[in-house]
Amino acid sequence: MHEFKIGYNLGTLISGKDLLLFSKLADGMKNVDSIWIPESWGREAFSSLGAMSQVTKNVKLGTSIISIYARTPATAAMAATTLDILSCNRTILGLGVSSEAIVLGWHGVKFIDPLERMREYIDCIKLIVKGEKVRYDGRFFEIKNFKLVYEPQRTKIPIYIAAINKKMILLSCTQAEGVLLYLRPMEELRETISFIKSHAIDKEFQIGLVLIGALSNKEPEKAKERAAKTLAFYIAVGKYYNRFLAKNGFKIEVEQITAEYHLRGLDVASKYVSEKMLNSLTVCGNSEECIKSLRAFVSKGVSLPIIQVNPVGDSESSFKEMLSTF
Protein backbone atom coordinates (compact mmCIF):
# COMPACT_ATOMS: atom_id res chain seq x y z
CA MET A 1 0.00 0.00 0.00
CA HIS A 2 2.36 2.71 -1.23
CA GLU A 3 0.18 4.91 -3.45
CA PHE A 4 0.20 7.77 -0.95
CA LYS A 5 2.13 9.10 2.00
CA ILE A 6 0.99 8.51 5.58
CA GLY A 7 1.53 10.41 8.81
CA TYR A 8 1.33 9.10 12.36
CA ASN A 9 0.12 10.90 15.47
CA LEU A 10 1.58 9.73 18.80
CA GLY A 11 -0.57 10.60 21.80
CA THR A 12 0.35 11.46 25.37
CA LEU A 13 -0.38 7.96 26.69
CA ILE A 14 2.49 6.52 24.63
CA SER A 15 5.60 6.48 26.83
CA GLY A 16 8.70 8.52 26.04
CA LYS A 17 10.62 5.32 25.36
CA ASP A 18 7.98 4.09 22.93
CA LEU A 19 7.85 7.52 21.29
CA LEU A 20 11.48 7.15 20.26
CA LEU A 21 11.03 3.49 19.32
CA PHE A 22 8.14 4.28 16.98
CA SER A 23 10.08 7.17 15.46
CA LYS A 24 13.04 4.92 14.66
CA LEU A 25 10.81 2.25 13.12
CA ALA A 26 8.77 4.73 11.07
CA ASP A 27 11.82 6.58 9.79
CA GLY A 28 12.84 3.47 7.87
CA MET A 29 9.54 3.24 6.02
CA LYS A 30 9.50 4.81 2.55
CA ASN A 31 5.85 5.90 2.60
CA VAL A 32 5.88 7.57 6.05
CA ASP A 33 5.63 11.30 5.46
CA SER A 34 5.54 12.63 8.99
CA ILE A 35 5.16 12.00 12.72
CA TRP A 36 3.01 14.35 14.79
CA ILE A 37 2.87 15.12 18.50
CA PRO A 38 -0.31 16.50 20.07
CA GLU A 39 -0.35 18.75 23.13
CA SER A 40 -3.13 19.32 25.65
CA TRP A 41 -2.38 19.07 29.38
CA GLY A 42 0.27 16.34 29.16
CA ARG A 43 3.40 15.90 27.08
CA GLU A 44 4.98 19.08 25.70
CA ALA A 45 5.28 18.92 21.94
CA PHE A 46 8.55 20.61 20.98
CA SER A 47 10.79 18.86 23.51
CA SER A 48 9.35 15.52 22.37
CA LEU A 49 9.94 16.39 18.72
CA GLY A 50 13.44 17.59 19.53
CA ALA A 51 14.28 14.18 20.99
CA MET A 52 12.67 12.46 18.00
CA SER A 53 14.73 14.57 15.61
CA GLN A 54 17.88 12.94 16.96
CA VAL A 55 16.79 9.38 16.20
CA THR A 56 15.33 10.10 12.74
CA LYS A 57 16.69 11.40 9.45
CA ASN A 58 13.85 11.39 6.96
CA VAL A 59 10.37 11.90 8.42
CA LYS A 60 8.90 15.36 8.89
CA LEU A 61 8.10 16.32 12.48
CA GLY A 62 4.91 18.17 13.26
CA THR A 63 2.90 19.60 16.14
CA SER A 64 -0.67 18.39 15.98
CA ILE A 65 -1.41 20.65 17.58
CA ILE A 66 -0.11 23.44 19.79
CA SER A 67 -2.62 25.98 21.07
CA ILE A 68 -2.21 29.61 20.03
CA TYR A 69 -3.26 30.54 23.58
CA ALA A 70 -0.46 28.56 25.24
CA ARG A 71 2.53 30.42 23.75
CA THR A 72 3.20 33.83 22.27
CA PRO A 73 3.90 33.82 18.52
CA ALA A 74 7.55 34.64 19.29
CA THR A 75 7.88 31.59 21.58
CA ALA A 76 6.28 29.34 18.96
CA ALA A 77 8.55 30.74 16.25
CA MET A 78 11.65 30.21 18.42
CA ALA A 79 10.58 26.63 19.11
CA ALA A 80 9.83 25.89 15.45
CA THR A 81 13.09 27.36 14.17
CA THR A 82 15.05 25.52 16.89
CA LEU A 83 13.42 22.25 15.88
CA ASP A 84 14.25 23.07 12.27
CA ILE A 85 17.93 23.40 13.22
CA LEU A 86 17.89 20.10 15.13
CA SER A 87 16.01 18.24 12.39
CA CYS A 88 17.60 19.81 9.30
CA ASN A 89 14.44 21.48 8.01
CA ARG A 90 11.85 18.83 8.86
CA THR A 91 9.49 20.96 10.99
CA ILE A 92 5.77 21.39 10.36
CA LEU A 93 3.98 23.80 12.68
CA GLY A 94 0.45 22.63 13.41
CA LEU A 95 -1.60 25.32 15.16
CA GLY A 96 -5.02 25.26 16.74
CA VAL A 97 -7.21 27.16 19.19
CA SER A 98 -7.74 24.20 21.57
CA SER A 99 -10.91 24.65 23.67
CA GLU A 100 -12.22 27.22 26.13
CA ALA A 101 -12.06 24.67 28.96
CA ILE A 102 -8.32 24.08 28.44
CA VAL A 103 -7.41 27.65 27.54
CA LEU A 104 -9.13 29.14 30.57
CA GLY A 105 -8.89 26.25 33.03
CA TRP A 106 -5.31 25.14 32.31
CA HIS A 107 -3.57 28.24 30.95
CA GLY A 108 -5.65 30.91 32.69
CA VAL A 109 -6.11 32.85 29.47
CA LYS A 110 -9.41 34.26 28.21
CA PHE A 111 -10.75 32.52 25.12
CA ILE A 112 -11.41 35.59 22.95
CA ASP A 113 -11.93 35.83 19.17
CA PRO A 114 -9.98 32.71 18.14
CA LEU A 115 -10.24 33.38 14.39
CA GLU A 116 -8.67 36.84 14.49
CA ARG A 117 -6.11 35.69 17.05
CA MET A 118 -5.08 32.88 14.71
CA ARG A 119 -4.75 35.31 11.82
CA GLU A 120 -2.42 37.59 13.80
CA TYR A 121 -0.50 34.64 15.25
CA ILE A 122 0.35 33.34 11.78
CA ASP A 123 1.29 36.84 10.57
CA CYS A 124 3.78 37.17 13.43
CA ILE A 125 5.32 33.73 12.96
CA LYS A 126 5.82 34.27 9.23
CA LEU A 127 7.58 37.56 9.88
CA ILE A 128 9.82 36.16 12.64
CA VAL A 129 10.84 33.08 10.64
CA LYS A 130 12.14 35.32 7.85
CA GLY A 131 14.96 36.25 10.22
CA GLU A 132 14.43 39.98 9.82
CA LYS A 133 13.62 42.66 12.39
CA VAL A 134 9.90 42.58 13.14
CA ARG A 135 7.52 45.44 13.85
CA TYR A 136 3.96 44.28 14.38
CA ASP A 137 1.05 46.15 15.93
CA GLY A 138 -2.07 44.02 16.12
CA ARG A 139 -5.11 43.71 18.31
CA PHE A 140 -3.68 40.74 20.21
CA PHE A 141 0.06 40.87 19.58
CA GLU A 142 2.79 43.49 19.39
CA ILE A 143 6.42 42.98 18.41
CA LYS A 144 8.69 46.00 18.66
CA ASN A 145 11.91 45.89 16.63
CA PHE A 146 13.06 42.40 17.56
CA LYS A 147 14.59 39.64 15.47
CA LEU A 148 16.00 36.17 16.09
CA VAL A 149 19.65 36.29 17.16
CA TYR A 150 20.44 33.33 14.88
CA GLU A 151 19.81 32.85 11.18
CA PRO A 152 16.84 30.50 10.64
CA GLN A 153 17.53 27.38 8.58
CA ARG A 154 14.90 28.52 6.08
CA THR A 155 12.74 31.59 5.76
CA LYS A 156 9.45 29.69 5.66
CA ILE A 157 8.24 26.82 7.84
CA PRO A 158 5.03 25.05 6.73
CA ILE A 159 2.02 25.94 8.88
CA TYR A 160 -1.06 23.72 9.13
CA ILE A 161 -4.21 24.93 10.91
CA ALA A 162 -6.46 22.58 12.84
CA ALA A 163 -9.99 23.53 11.84
CA ILE A 164 -13.57 22.49 12.55
CA ASN A 165 -15.76 25.34 11.29
CA LYS A 166 -15.77 26.87 7.81
CA LYS A 167 -14.27 30.20 8.87
CA MET A 168 -11.16 28.53 10.27
CA ILE A 169 -10.97 26.20 7.27
CA LEU A 170 -11.12 29.22 4.96
CA LEU A 171 -8.35 30.93 6.94
CA SER A 172 -6.16 27.85 6.49
CA CYS A 173 -6.85 27.90 2.74
CA THR A 174 -5.60 31.46 2.43
CA GLN A 175 -2.92 31.75 5.12
CA ALA A 176 -1.39 28.28 5.62
CA GLU A 177 0.21 25.40 3.74
CA GLY A 178 -2.25 22.83 5.02
CA VAL A 179 -5.26 22.05 7.17
CA LEU A 180 -5.64 19.42 9.90
CA LEU A 181 -9.09 17.87 10.15
CA TYR A 182 -10.29 15.49 12.87
CA LEU A 183 -13.44 13.46 13.48
CA ARG A 184 -15.12 14.29 10.17
CA PRO A 185 -17.84 11.78 9.20
CA MET A 186 -17.22 10.23 5.79
CA GLU A 187 -20.05 11.98 3.95
CA GLU A 188 -19.40 15.36 5.58
CA LEU A 189 -15.72 14.97 4.71
CA ARG A 190 -16.51 14.90 0.99
CA GLU A 191 -18.29 18.27 1.20
CA THR A 192 -15.55 19.83 3.34
CA ILE A 193 -12.79 18.75 0.97
CA SER A 194 -14.72 20.11 -2.00
CA PHE A 195 -14.96 23.44 -0.16
CA ILE A 196 -11.22 23.38 0.61
CA LYS A 197 -10.20 22.62 -2.96
CA SER A 198 -12.31 25.48 -4.28
CA HIS A 199 -10.75 27.99 -1.86
CA ALA A 200 -7.13 26.90 -1.36
CA ILE A 201 -4.73 29.42 -2.92
CA ASP A 202 -1.74 27.06 -3.08
CA LYS A 203 -2.05 24.13 -5.51
CA GLU A 204 0.19 22.13 -3.15
CA PHE A 205 -2.13 22.79 -0.19
CA GLN A 206 -2.23 19.71 2.03
CA ILE A 207 -5.45 18.25 3.41
CA GLY A 208 -4.47 16.36 6.53
CA LEU A 209 -6.99 14.13 8.28
CA VAL A 210 -6.17 12.68 11.69
CA LEU A 211 -7.83 9.28 12.11
CA ILE A 212 -8.16 7.28 15.30
CA GLY A 213 -6.29 4.05 14.55
CA ALA A 214 -6.11 0.68 16.30
CA LEU A 215 -4.97 -2.49 14.54
CA SER A 216 -4.58 -6.13 15.53
CA ASN A 217 -4.78 -9.25 13.40
CA LYS A 218 -4.85 -11.50 16.46
CA GLU A 219 -7.51 -9.52 18.29
CA PRO A 220 -9.39 -7.32 15.81
CA GLU A 221 -12.35 -6.89 18.18
CA LYS A 222 -10.01 -5.62 20.87
CA ALA A 223 -8.64 -3.10 18.36
CA LYS A 224 -12.18 -1.90 17.63
CA GLU A 225 -12.86 -1.56 21.36
CA ARG A 226 -9.66 0.45 21.74
CA ALA A 227 -10.70 2.80 18.93
CA ALA A 228 -14.21 3.11 20.36
CA LYS A 229 -12.85 4.17 23.75
CA THR A 230 -10.67 6.87 22.22
CA LEU A 231 -13.57 8.13 20.10
CA ALA A 232 -15.97 8.12 23.07
CA PHE A 233 -13.51 10.13 25.16
CA TYR A 234 -13.21 12.89 22.55
CA ILE A 235 -16.97 13.03 22.13
CA ALA A 236 -17.62 13.20 25.87
CA VAL A 237 -15.02 15.85 26.77
CA GLY A 238 -14.71 17.81 23.50
CA LYS A 239 -17.52 20.35 23.29
CA TYR A 240 -16.85 21.23 19.65
CA TYR A 241 -16.60 17.63 18.47
CA ASN A 242 -19.68 16.76 20.52
CA ARG A 243 -21.76 19.43 18.77
CA PHE A 244 -20.26 18.82 15.36
CA LEU A 245 -20.94 15.08 15.33
CA ALA A 246 -24.44 15.57 16.75
CA LYS A 247 -25.20 17.86 13.79
CA ASN A 248 -23.68 15.45 11.29
CA GLY A 249 -25.59 12.22 11.64
CA PHE A 250 -24.75 10.95 15.12
CA LYS A 251 -27.07 12.85 17.47
CA ILE A 252 -28.36 9.75 19.28
CA GLU A 253 -24.91 8.22 19.77
CA VAL A 254 -23.44 11.52 20.97
CA GLU A 255 -26.19 11.98 23.57
CA GLN A 256 -25.83 8.41 24.83
CA ILE A 257 -22.02 8.50 24.97
CA THR A 258 -21.96 11.85 26.78
CA ALA A 259 -24.56 10.82 29.35
CA GLU A 260 -22.96 7.44 30.06
CA TYR A 261 -19.47 8.91 30.31
CA HIS A 262 -20.55 11.24 33.12
CA LEU A 263 -22.69 8.59 34.84
CA ARG A 264 -20.65 5.39 34.52
CA GLY A 265 -17.33 6.24 32.91
CA LEU A 266 -15.50 5.64 29.65
CA ASP A 267 -15.74 1.84 29.47
CA VAL A 268 -19.54 1.95 29.52
CA ALA A 269 -19.76 5.05 27.31
CA SER A 270 -17.67 3.42 24.57
CA LYS A 271 -20.28 0.64 24.23
CA TYR A 272 -22.59 3.24 22.68
CA VAL A 273 -20.25 3.90 19.76
CA SER A 274 -22.20 2.35 16.90
CA GLU A 275 -20.60 0.33 14.11
CA LYS A 276 -21.61 3.05 11.64
CA MET A 277 -19.90 5.67 13.79
CA LEU A 278 -16.75 3.59 14.14
CA ASN A 279 -16.54 2.96 10.38
CA SER A 280 -17.20 6.60 9.54
CA LEU A 281 -14.59 8.08 11.88
CA THR A 282 -11.82 5.56 12.58
CA VAL A 283 -9.40 3.06 11.06
CA CYS A 284 -9.59 -0.09 13.19
CA GLY A 285 -9.80 -3.87 13.18
CA ASN A 286 -7.52 -6.25 11.29
CA SER A 287 -5.13 -5.27 8.50
CA GLU A 288 -7.64 -5.85 5.72
CA GLU A 289 -10.32 -3.76 7.44
CA CYS A 290 -7.87 -0.95 8.21
CA ILE A 291 -6.54 -0.77 4.65
CA LYS A 292 -10.10 -0.69 3.29
CA SER A 293 -11.04 2.14 5.68
CA LEU A 294 -7.93 4.15 4.94
CA ARG A 295 -8.50 3.88 1.18
CA ALA A 296 -12.07 5.10 1.67
CA PHE A 297 -10.91 8.24 3.47
CA VAL A 298 -8.21 8.95 0.90
CA SER A 299 -10.74 8.52 -1.92
CA LYS A 300 -12.65 11.50 -0.53
CA GLY A 301 -9.68 13.73 -1.36
CA VAL A 302 -7.48 13.52 1.75
CA SER A 303 -3.88 14.14 0.67
CA LEU A 304 -2.29 13.22 4.02
CA PRO A 305 -4.03 10.64 6.22
CA ILE A 306 -2.55 10.76 9.73
CA ILE A 307 -3.12 7.68 11.87
CA GLN A 308 -3.52 8.39 15.57
CA VAL A 309 -1.68 5.41 17.04
CA ASN A 310 -3.49 3.42 19.74
CA PRO A 311 -1.37 0.33 20.53
CA VAL A 312 -3.20 -2.94 21.05
CA GLY A 313 -1.26 -5.19 23.41
CA ASP A 314 2.54 -5.01 23.37
CA SER A 315 3.63 -1.61 22.05
CA GLU A 316 6.57 -2.70 19.90
CA SER A 317 4.65 -5.53 18.23
CA SER A 318 1.65 -3.26 17.70
CA PHE A 319 3.85 -0.55 16.14
CA LYS A 320 5.48 -3.01 13.76
CA GLU A 321 2.13 -4.51 12.75
CA MET A 322 0.64 -1.10 11.99
CA LEU A 323 3.66 0.17 10.07
CA SER A 324 3.98 -3.00 8.00
CA THR A 325 0.25 -2.97 7.20
CA PHE A 326 0.32 0.51 5.69
C-alpha positions as CSV (number, residue, x, y, z in Angstrom):
1,M,0.0,0.0,0.0
2,H,2.4,2.7,-1.2
3,E,0.2,4.9,-3.4
4,F,0.2,7.8,-1.0
5,K,2.1,9.1,2.0
6,I,1.0,8.5,5.6
7,G,1.5,10.4,8.8
8,Y,1.3,9.1,12.4
9,N,0.1,10.9,15.5
10,L,1.6,9.7,18.8
11,G,-0.6,10.6,21.8
12,T,0.4,11.5,25.4
13,L,-0.4,8.0,26.7
14,I,2.5,6.5,24.6
15,S,5.6,6.5,26.8
16,G,8.7,8.5,26.0
17,K,10.6,5.3,25.4
18,D,8.0,4.1,22.9
19,L,7.8,7.5,21.3
20,L,11.5,7.2,20.3
21,L,11.0,3.5,19.3
22,F,8.1,4.3,17.0
23,S,10.1,7.2,15.5
24,K,13.0,4.9,14.7
25,L,10.8,2.2,13.1
26,A,8.8,4.7,11.1
27,D,11.8,6.6,9.8
28,G,12.8,3.5,7.9
29,M,9.5,3.2,6.0
30,K,9.5,4.8,2.5
31,N,5.9,5.9,2.6
32,V,5.9,7.6,6.0
33,D,5.6,11.3,5.5
34,S,5.5,12.6,9.0
35,I,5.2,12.0,12.7
36,W,3.0,14.4,14.8
37,I,2.9,15.1,18.5
38,P,-0.3,16.5,20.1
39,E,-0.3,18.8,23.1
40,S,-3.1,19.3,25.6
41,W,-2.4,19.1,29.4
42,G,0.3,16.3,29.2
43,R,3.4,15.9,27.1
44,E,5.0,19.1,25.7
45,A,5.3,18.9,21.9
46,F,8.5,20.6,21.0
47,S,10.8,18.9,23.5
48,S,9.3,15.5,22.4
49,L,9.9,16.4,18.7
50,G,13.4,17.6,19.5
51,A,14.3,14.2,21.0
52,M,12.7,12.5,18.0
53,S,14.7,14.6,15.6
54,Q,17.9,12.9,17.0
55,V,16.8,9.4,16.2
56,T,15.3,10.1,12.7
57,K,16.7,11.4,9.4
58,N,13.8,11.4,7.0
59,V,10.4,11.9,8.4
60,K,8.9,15.4,8.9
61,L,8.1,16.3,12.5
62,G,4.9,18.2,13.3
63,T,2.9,19.6,16.1
64,S,-0.7,18.4,16.0
65,I,-1.4,20.7,17.6
66,I,-0.1,23.4,19.8
67,S,-2.6,26.0,21.1
68,I,-2.2,29.6,20.0
69,Y,-3.3,30.5,23.6
70,A,-0.5,28.6,25.2
71,R,2.5,30.4,23.7
72,T,3.2,33.8,22.3
73,P,3.9,33.8,18.5
74,A,7.5,34.6,19.3
75,T,7.9,31.6,21.6
76,A,6.3,29.3,19.0
77,A,8.6,30.7,16.3
78,M,11.6,30.2,18.4
79,A,10.6,26.6,19.1
80,A,9.8,25.9,15.5
81,T,13.1,27.4,14.2
82,T,15.1,25.5,16.9
83,L,13.4,22.2,15.9
84,D,14.3,23.1,12.3
85,I,17.9,23.4,13.2
86,L,17.9,20.1,15.1
87,S,16.0,18.2,12.4
88,C,17.6,19.8,9.3
89,N,14.4,21.5,8.0
90,R,11.8,18.8,8.9
91,T,9.5,21.0,11.0
92,I,5.8,21.4,10.4
93,L,4.0,23.8,12.7
94,G,0.5,22.6,13.4
95,L,-1.6,25.3,15.2
96,G,-5.0,25.3,16.7
97,V,-7.2,27.2,19.2
98,S,-7.7,24.2,21.6
99,S,-10.9,24.7,23.7
100,E,-12.2,27.2,26.1
101,A,-12.1,24.7,29.0
102,I,-8.3,24.1,28.4
103,V,-7.4,27.7,27.5
104,L,-9.1,29.1,30.6
105,G,-8.9,26.2,33.0
106,W,-5.3,25.1,32.3
107,H,-3.6,28.2,31.0
108,G,-5.7,30.9,32.7
109,V,-6.1,32.9,29.5
110,K,-9.4,34.3,28.2
111,F,-10.7,32.5,25.1
112,I,-11.4,35.6,23.0
113,D,-11.9,35.8,19.2
114,P,-10.0,32.7,18.1
115,L,-10.2,33.4,14.4
116,E,-8.7,36.8,14.5
117,R,-6.1,35.7,17.0
118,M,-5.1,32.9,14.7
119,R,-4.7,35.3,11.8
120,E,-2.4,37.6,13.8
121,Y,-0.5,34.6,15.3
122,I,0.3,33.3,11.8
123,D,1.3,36.8,10.6
124,C,3.8,37.2,13.4
125,I,5.3,33.7,13.0
126,K,5.8,34.3,9.2
127,L,7.6,37.6,9.9
128,I,9.8,36.2,12.6
129,V,10.8,33.1,10.6
130,K,12.1,35.3,7.8
131,G,15.0,36.3,10.2
132,E,14.4,40.0,9.8
133,K,13.6,42.7,12.4
134,V,9.9,42.6,13.1
135,R,7.5,45.4,13.9
136,Y,4.0,44.3,14.4
137,D,1.0,46.1,15.9
138,G,-2.1,44.0,16.1
139,R,-5.1,43.7,18.3
140,F,-3.7,40.7,20.2
141,F,0.1,40.9,19.6
142,E,2.8,43.5,19.4
143,I,6.4,43.0,18.4
144,K,8.7,46.0,18.7
145,N,11.9,45.9,16.6
146,F,13.1,42.4,17.6
147,K,14.6,39.6,15.5
148,L,16.0,36.2,16.1
149,V,19.7,36.3,17.2
150,Y,20.4,33.3,14.9
151,E,19.8,32.9,11.2
152,P,16.8,30.5,10.6
153,Q,17.5,27.4,8.6
154,R,14.9,28.5,6.1
155,T,12.7,31.6,5.8
156,K,9.5,29.7,5.7
157,I,8.2,26.8,7.8
158,P,5.0,25.0,6.7
159,I,2.0,25.9,8.9
160,Y,-1.1,23.7,9.1
161,I,-4.2,24.9,10.9
162,A,-6.5,22.6,12.8
163,A,-10.0,23.5,11.8
164,I,-13.6,22.5,12.5
165,N,-15.8,25.3,11.3
166,K,-15.8,26.9,7.8
167,K,-14.3,30.2,8.9
168,M,-11.2,28.5,10.3
169,I,-11.0,26.2,7.3
170,L,-11.1,29.2,5.0
171,L,-8.3,30.9,6.9
172,S,-6.2,27.9,6.5
173,C,-6.8,27.9,2.7
174,T,-5.6,31.5,2.4
175,Q,-2.9,31.7,5.1
176,A,-1.4,28.3,5.6
177,E,0.2,25.4,3.7
178,G,-2.3,22.8,5.0
179,V,-5.3,22.0,7.2
180,L,-5.6,19.4,9.9
181,L,-9.1,17.9,10.2
182,Y,-10.3,15.5,12.9
183,L,-13.4,13.5,13.5
184,R,-15.1,14.3,10.2
185,P,-17.8,11.8,9.2
186,M,-17.2,10.2,5.8
187,E,-20.0,12.0,3.9
188,E,-19.4,15.4,5.6
189,L,-15.7,15.0,4.7
190,R,-16.5,14.9,1.0
191,E,-18.3,18.3,1.2
192,T,-15.5,19.8,3.3
193,I,-12.8,18.8,1.0
194,S,-14.7,20.1,-2.0
195,F,-15.0,23.4,-0.2
196,I,-11.2,23.4,0.6
197,K,-10.2,22.6,-3.0
198,S,-12.3,25.5,-4.3
199,H,-10.7,28.0,-1.9
200,A,-7.1,26.9,-1.4
201,I,-4.7,29.4,-2.9
202,D,-1.7,27.1,-3.1
203,K,-2.0,24.1,-5.5
204,E,0.2,22.1,-3.1
205,F,-2.1,22.8,-0.2
206,Q,-2.2,19.7,2.0
207,I,-5.5,18.3,3.4
208,G,-4.5,16.4,6.5
209,L,-7.0,14.1,8.3
210,V,-6.2,12.7,11.7
211,L,-7.8,9.3,12.1
212,I,-8.2,7.3,15.3
213,G,-6.3,4.0,14.5
214,A,-6.1,0.7,16.3
215,L,-5.0,-2.5,14.5
216,S,-4.6,-6.1,15.5
217,N,-4.8,-9.2,13.4
218,K,-4.8,-11.5,16.5
219,E,-7.5,-9.5,18.3
220,P,-9.4,-7.3,15.8
221,E,-12.4,-6.9,18.2
222,K,-10.0,-5.6,20.9
223,A,-8.6,-3.1,18.4
224,K,-12.2,-1.9,17.6
225,E,-12.9,-1.6,21.4
226,R,-9.7,0.5,21.7
227,A,-10.7,2.8,18.9
228,A,-14.2,3.1,20.4
229,K,-12.8,4.2,23.7
230,T,-10.7,6.9,22.2
231,L,-13.6,8.1,20.1
232,A,-16.0,8.1,23.1
233,F,-13.5,10.1,25.2
234,Y,-13.2,12.9,22.5
235,I,-17.0,13.0,22.1
236,A,-17.6,13.2,25.9
237,V,-15.0,15.9,26.8
238,G,-14.7,17.8,23.5
239,K,-17.5,20.3,23.3
240,Y,-16.9,21.2,19.6
241,Y,-16.6,17.6,18.5
242,N,-19.7,16.8,20.5
243,R,-21.8,19.4,18.8
244,F,-20.3,18.8,15.4
245,L,-20.9,15.1,15.3
246,A,-24.4,15.6,16.7
247,K,-25.2,17.9,13.8
248,N,-23.7,15.5,11.3
249,G,-25.6,12.2,11.6
250,F,-24.7,11.0,15.1
251,K,-27.1,12.8,17.5
252,I,-28.4,9.7,19.3
253,E,-24.9,8.2,19.8
254,V,-23.4,11.5,21.0
255,E,-26.2,12.0,23.6
256,Q,-25.8,8.4,24.8
257,I,-22.0,8.5,25.0
258,T,-22.0,11.8,26.8
259,A,-24.6,10.8,29.3
260,E,-23.0,7.4,30.1
261,Y,-19.5,8.9,30.3
262,H,-20.5,11.2,33.1
263,L,-22.7,8.6,34.8
264,R,-20.7,5.4,34.5
265,G,-17.3,6.2,32.9
266,L,-15.5,5.6,29.7
267,D,-15.7,1.8,29.5
268,V,-19.5,2.0,29.5
269,A,-19.8,5.0,27.3
270,S,-17.7,3.4,24.6
271,K,-20.3,0.6,24.2
272,Y,-22.6,3.2,22.7
273,V,-20.2,3.9,19.8
274,S,-22.2,2.3,16.9
275,E,-20.6,0.3,14.1
276,K,-21.6,3.0,11.6
277,M,-19.9,5.7,13.8
278,L,-16.7,3.6,14.1
279,N,-16.5,3.0,10.4
280,S,-17.2,6.6,9.5
281,L,-14.6,8.1,11.9
282,T,-11.8,5.6,12.6
283,V,-9.4,3.1,11.1
284,C,-9.6,-0.1,13.2
285,G,-9.8,-3.9,13.2
286,N,-7.5,-6.3,11.3
287,S,-5.1,-5.3,8.5
288,E,-7.6,-5.8,5.7
289,E,-10.3,-3.8,7.4
290,C,-7.9,-1.0,8.2
291,I,-6.5,-0.8,4.7
292,K,-10.1,-0.7,3.3
293,S,-11.0,2.1,5.7
294,L,-7.9,4.1,4.9
295,R,-8.5,3.9,1.2
296,A,-12.1,5.1,1.7
297,F,-10.9,8.2,3.5
298,V,-8.2,9.0,0.9
299,S,-10.7,8.5,-1.9
300,K,-12.6,11.5,-0.5
301,G,-9.7,13.7,-1.4
302,V,-7.5,13.5,1.7
303,S,-3.9,14.1,0.7
304,L,-2.3,13.2,4.0
305,P,-4.0,10.6,6.2
306,I,-2.6,10.8,9.7
307,I,-3.1,7.7,11.9
308,Q,-3.5,8.4,15.6
309,V,-1.7,5.4,17.0
310,N,-3.5,3.4,19.7
311,P,-1.4,0.3,20.5
312,V,-3.2,-2.9,21.0
313,G,-1.3,-5.2,23.4
314,D,2.5,-5.0,23.4
315,S,3.6,-1.6,22.0
316,E,6.6,-2.7,19.9
317,S,4.6,-5.5,18.2
318,S,1.7,-3.3,17.7
319,F,3.8,-0.5,16.1
320,K,5.5,-3.0,13.8
321,E,2.1,-4.5,12.8
322,M,0.6,-1.1,12.0
323,L,3.7,0.2,10.1
324,S,4.0,-3.0,8.0
325,T,0.2,-3.0,7.2
326,F,0.3,0.5,5.7
